[in-house]
């Protein structure tokens, strides 16, 4: 495959669903898509990102970020007052479909194979009509009704390749599209930003707990906060730093204040400052109920920060045995294991070493190479049954 592959990253959602403005994409709101696109650009490919406009849904606009063109498309959202789950699955845009043009696109990389059901079906239909291969990637599921699930199943079977976020995702996508190749692809971390710093000081007291998460129900930040409140009631001296926004932000703050825990609050922060927060913390706590392949745990591990997190798909694959994985929703278990870390600096040191070693294999350049191989197999004419690649 010749260098300079023209990649259309299609993610038909508006980032106001996460509490951000359009111009904050890739800066204050940075996640897998901008990181992957930046790595592809550095490798000589030509990625373009297509999102839905959130600031004004009726107005298309363009942004350039570090050499990457970002197009925001007008959208229509049936039942805009529905649940967040339904809003994710139902946003649609005809303008985004017109951007799938073989004159300017070699491959479509669709983000949201298990969450953006309506546009997945429309994008796959348009791409097949225009003879542009489609690779659809899962970043975590959204719960929808039977009609949307039927649209998704039909669309998955017409993709040229699929990328799963974790082992559960691999099994589900393989079951719904048994003749399509499914590859498990992780999130990555930027080692230039997220790395250990031997000069960083972590005094034993206060014990610094870091939460980096959207403050929404599916991330369940309240379990992490309740665990910290339990520790405070036992007399442990804590300092809490929370980086995130979402519908549960007010309740998170209320519970922290009720527990009397000194806290620092940030909606978001640039990557260099976030890396400093990881290196400053004694532990990252993430009590999510549902993930695709979590990025904050990888970033913390790369900085040598121990991780205590939910034992769920999308976390366990990245953290492995380098961190402490606990039953989701069990604030008591989180508190108990955090107390162990408070009492045992040697355990923290051991976990830090394991974390650094494990995170070193999850870099964005390496992930970008793996994704490029999936593109190339999708672009080449293929025959025969699906292969699953772990």
WOJOSUL-V774237 format. One record per residue. RES is the residue in three letters. BURIAL is # if it has 16 or more other C-alpha atoms within 10 Angstrom, else .. Layout:
RES_BURIAL, RES_BURIAL
This chain:
UNK_., UNK_., UNK_., UNK_., UNK_#, UNK_#, UNK_#, UNK_#, UNK_#, UNK_#, UNK_#, UNK_#, UNK_#, UNK_#, UNK_#, UNK_., UNK_., UNK_#, UNK_#, UNK_#, UNK_#, UNK_#, UNK_#, UNK_., UNK_#, UNK_#, UNK_., UNK_., UNK_#, UNK_., UNK_#, UNK_#, UNK_#, UNK_#, UNK_#, UNK_#, UNK_#, UNK_#, UNK_#, UNK_#, UNK_#, UNK_., UNK_., UNK_., UNK_#, UNK_#, UNK_#, UNK_#, UNK_#, UNK_#, UNK_#, UNK_#, UNK_#, UNK_#, UNK_., UNK_., UNK_#, UNK_., UNK_., UNK_#, UNK_., UNK_., UNK_., UNK_., UNK_., UNK_., UNK_., UNK_#, UNK_#, UNK_#, UNK_#, UNK_#, UNK_#, UNK_#, UNK_#, UNK_., UNK_#, UNK_., UNK_., UNK_., UNK_., UNK_., UNK_., UNK_., UNK_., UNK_#, UNK_#, UNK_#, UNK_#, UNK_#, UNK_#, UNK_#, UNK_#, UNK_., UNK_., UNK_#, UNK_#, UNK_., UNK_#, UNK_#, UNK_#, UNK_., UNK_., UNK_., UNK_#, UNK_#, UNK_#, UNK_#, UNK_#, UNK_#, UNK_#, UNK_#, UNK_#, UNK_#, UNK_#, UNK_#, UNK_#, UNK_#, UNK_#, UNK_#, UNK_#, UNK_#, UNK_#, UNK_#, UNK_#, UNK_#, UNK_#, UNK_., UNK_., UNK_., UNK_., UNK_#, UNK_#, UNK_#, UNK_#, UNK_#, UNK_#, UNK_#, UNK_#, UNK_#, UNK_#, UNK_#, UNK_., UNK_#, UNK_., UNK_., UNK_., UNK_#, UNK_#, UNK_., UNK_#, UNK_#, UNK_#, UNK_., UNK_#, UNK_#, UNK_#, UNK_#, UNK_#, UNK_#, UNK_#, UNK_#, UNK_#, UNK_#, UNK_#, UNK_#, UNK_., UNK_., UNK_#, UNK_#, UNK_., UNK_., UNK_#, UNK_#, UNK_., UNK_#, UNK_#, UNK_#, UNK_#, UNK_#, UNK_#, UNK_#, UNK_#, UNK_#, UNK_#, UNK_#, UNK_#, UNK_#, UNK_#, UNK_#, UNK_#, UNK_., UNK_#, UNK_#, UNK_#, UNK_#, UNK_., UNK_., UNK_., UNK_., UNK_., UNK_., UNK_., UNK_., UNK_., UNK_., UNK_#, UNK_#, UNK_#, UNK_#, UNK_#, UNK_#, UNK_#, UNK_#, UNK_#, UNK_#, UNK_., UNK_., UNK_#, UNK_#, UNK_#, UNK_#, UNK_#, UNK_#, UNK_#, UNK_#, UNK_#, UNK_#, UNK_#, UNK_#, UNK_#, UNK_#, UNK_., UNK_., UNK_., UNK_#, UNK_#, UNK_#, UNK_#, UNK_#, UNK_#, UNK_#, UNK_#, UNK_#, UNK_#, UNK_#, UNK_., UNK_#, UNK_#, UNK_., UNK_., UNK_#, UNK_#, UNK_., UNK_#, UNK_#, UNK_., UNK_., UNK_#, UNK_., UNK_#, UNK_., UNK_#, UNK_., UNK_., UNK_., UNK_#, UNK_#, UNK_#, UNK_., UNK_#, UNK_., UNK_., UNK_#, UNK_#, UNK_#, UNK_#, UNK_#, UNK_#, UNK_#, UNK_#, UNK_#, UNK_#, UNK_#, UNK_#, UNK_#, UNK_#, UNK_#, UNK_#, UNK_#, UNK_#, UNK_#, UNK_#, UNK_#, UNK_#, UNK_#, UNK_#, UNK_#, UNK_#, UNK_#, UNK_#, UNK_#, UNK_#, UNK_#, UNK_#, UNK_#, UNK_#, UNK_#, UNK_#, UNK_#, UNK_#, UNK_#, UNK_#, UNK_#, UNK_#, UNK_#, UNK_#, UNK_#, UNK_#, UNK_., UNK_., UNK_#, UNK_#, UNK_#, UNK_#, UNK_#, UNK_., UNK_#, UNK_#, UNK_., UNK_#, UNK_#, UNK_#, UNK_#, UNK_#, UNK_., UNK_#, UNK_#, UNK_#, UNK_., UNK_#, UNK_#, UNK_., UNK_., UNK_., UNK_., UNK_., UNK_#, UNK_#, UNK_., UNK_#, UNK_#, UNK_#, UNK_#, UNK_#, UNK_#, UNK_., UNK_#, UNK_#, UNK_#, UNK_., UNK_#, UNK_#, UNK_#, UNK_#, UNK_., UNK_#, UNK_#, UNK_., UNK_., UNK_#, UNK_#, UNK_., UNK_#, UNK_#, UNK_., UNK_., UNK_#, UNK_#, UNK_., UNK_., UNK_., UNK_., UNK_., UNK_., UNK_., UNK_., UNK_#, UNK_., UNK_.
